[in-house]
Amino acid sequence: MGSKNVYERFIWFEDRVKRNKYPNTTSLSKQFEISVKTAQRDIEFMRDRLNCPLVYDKSRKGYFYEQDTFSLPMIYLSSEEISSLLIARKVLQDIAESSIGDEIAAVVNKITSIVNRHSVATEDIDRNLSFQLVEHHPAPGQVFRDVLEACLKRRSVLFSYLSPAYTEKIQRTADPYHLLNYMGTWHLIGYCHLRKGLRNFVLSRISDLSILESKFAMPKAFHIEEHLQSAFGIYKGTEVKEVTLRFSPLKSRWIAGQIWHKNQKVRHLKDGSIELSFPVASFSEITMEILKHGSGVEVIKPKALRQIIKEEAKKITRIY
């Protein structure tokens, strides 16, 4: 039996104990169709390894807790589950340091407590596992909390927004659909009343936010998974085009195995080059990604994107 099935038996047994049903090896074996010996080993494990204060009542022919306040610790985890908790702990630590603060720190402490029960020392976790977020925008803690509350309660929000396209803040009213952490930066995806359409707001650019009394209904046609996976990157547009990039043999060694989009197509050329094709709805983000690779990548299509890179290369040449 896997650890999940074993732990389900533990939970069931404790529930019966707490409800004064006085479970025993016979009731446990019948409930989960296991042998009486296996059931007895489960009970002994709970008592001896998980420190459950189980006591057998001969008159009732079953077990009860000697301490009424005891609860079974949620610690019987597989190695995969422990690994997931370790990763979650480190990610939450990085986020908490920059934006959300005490609330996430409390969650991190709870995860640490669970992991420590598996004899994994905190110092070993920090020494062997870490994440580093670069070029991200920390979100103000109060803004994050208010936006999250508005998302959960389906309440519209009013705020001032400083867009990179403008030099002054613009007041916006939005229906918050979804909060997304993309590459370390928090984004609010929602309907903008000013622009009459779906927009992406970076939380670090939001100020003077207030939650309005007016409520909104989530559109039936909106599905966050479809929205995020529709095209490359965080910024979406109305028209999706396929982009094809050709990476040089040297650069291909670094690119090989990377996932740029779930629907990407990879073509390996005889000279060692790699052609990567995937859908793109906005050229702004993919342009920055292409420029990061310098002369190691060439835009094959579309022509419009190829021209954008060409013009940018001319500007770079004039600087240097």
Summary of the structure (lengths in Angstrom):
residues: 320
radius of gyration: 27.4
end to end distance: 66.2
largest distance: 93.0
contacts: 850
relative contact order: 0.07
helix: 44%
strand: 23%
